[in-house]
Amino acid sequence: MPILEIRRHAYTKKGDGRGRGSHLSQASVELARRIGTASQQFDFVYTSTVPRTRETAIAMGFAVDEEIDALGLIPDDLATEMGHHDRWSWEHPFVTFRSL
């Protein structure tokens, strides 16, 4: 049976070190490496065009098959409705995304 696994990017730099595109911090690269070594292999790896998503996949040890613009885009009206990071506290965030 095919399995779709959705992962978020690792933590980004904070404050002045954040820079454009909010790249991963060194601690996040190390965390992604540890998680990657314990992960199964994937047939395909897709990321958004946001740099931190590609950086996370590569740090985990996975080549990126394709970057997809739509994976990183949330329309402004939808972001306003669900809050910026509030959605990750929802009981079933992806089920709620589907309904929205």
Contacts in CASP RR format, 6 or more apart in sequence:
PFRMAT RR
TARGET T0000
AUTHOR 0000-0000-0000
METHOD contacts of the structure
MODEL  1
MPILEIRRHAYTKKGDGRGRGSHLSQASVELARRIGTASQQFDFVYTSTV
PRTRETAIAMGFAVDEEIDALGLIPDDLATEMGHHDRWSWEHPFVTFRSL
5 42 0 8 1.000
6 94 0 8 1.000
7 56 0 8 1.000
9 24 0 8 1.000
9 50 0 8 1.000
9 52 0 8 1.000
9 53 0 8 1.000
9 55 0 8 1.000
9 56 0 8 1.000
10 24 0 8 1.000
10 25 0 8 1.000
10 28 0 8 1.000
10 29 0 8 1.000
10 31 0 8 1.000
10 32 0 8 1.000
10 52 0 8 1.000
10 55 0 8 1.000
10 56 0 8 1.000
10 59 0 8 1.000
11 24 0 8 1.000
11 25 0 8 1.000
11 27 0 8 1.000
11 28 0 8 1.000
11 31 0 8 1.000
12 18 0 8 1.000
12 22 0 8 1.000
12 23 0 8 1.000
12 24 0 8 1.000
12 25 0 8 1.000
12 28 0 8 1.000
12 52 0 8 1.000
13 19 0 8 1.000
13 22 0 8 1.000
13 23 0 8 1.000
13 24 0 8 1.000
13 25 0 8 1.000
14 25 0 8 1.000
21 50 0 8 1.000
21 51 0 8 1.000
21 52 0 8 1.000
22 50 0 8 1.000
22 51 0 8 1.000
22 52 0 8 1.000
23 51 0 8 1.000
23 52 0 8 1.000
23 55 0 8 1.000
24 32 0 8 1.000
24 52 0 8 1.000
24 55 0 8 1.000
24 56 0 8 1.000
24 59 0 8 1.000
28 56 0 8 1.000
28 59 0 8 1.000
29 55 0 8 1.000
29 59 0 8 1.000
32 55 0 8 1.000
32 56 0 8 1.000
32 59 0 8 1.000
32 60 0 8 1.000
33 59 0 8 1.000
33 60 0 8 1.000
33 61 0 8 1.000
35 60 0 8 1.000
36 60 0 8 1.000
36 61 0 8 1.000
36 62 0 8 1.000
39 60 0 8 1.000
42 62 0 8 1.000
44 65 0 8 1.000
44 66 0 8 1.000
45 57 0 8 1.000
45 62 0 8 1.000
45 63 0 8 1.000
45 64 0 8 1.000
45 65 0 8 1.000
46 64 0 8 1.000
46 65 0 8 1.000
46 66 0 8 1.000
46 67 0 8 1.000
46 68 0 8 1.000
46 71 0 8 1.000
47 53 0 8 1.000
47 54 0 8 1.000
47 56 0 8 1.000
47 57 0 8 1.000
47 64 0 8 1.000
47 66 0 8 1.000
47 67 0 8 1.000
47 68 0 8 1.000
47 71 0 8 1.000
48 67 0 8 1.000
48 68 0 8 1.000
48 69 0 8 1.000
48 70 0 8 1.000
48 71 0 8 1.000
48 72 0 8 1.000
48 73 0 8 1.000
49 67 0 8 1.000
49 68 0 8 1.000
49 69 0 8 1.000
49 71 0 8 1.000
49 72 0 8 1.000
50 72 0 8 1.000
53 67 0 8 1.000
53 71 0 8 1.000
53 72 0 8 1.000
54 64 0 8 1.000
54 67 0 8 1.000
57 63 0 8 1.000
57 64 0 8 1.000
58 64 0 8 1.000
78 100 0 8 1.000
81 100 0 8 1.000
82 96 0 8 1.000
82 100 0 8 1.000
87 93 0 8 1.000
87 96 0 8 1.000
87 97 0 8 1.000
90 96 0 8 1.000
END
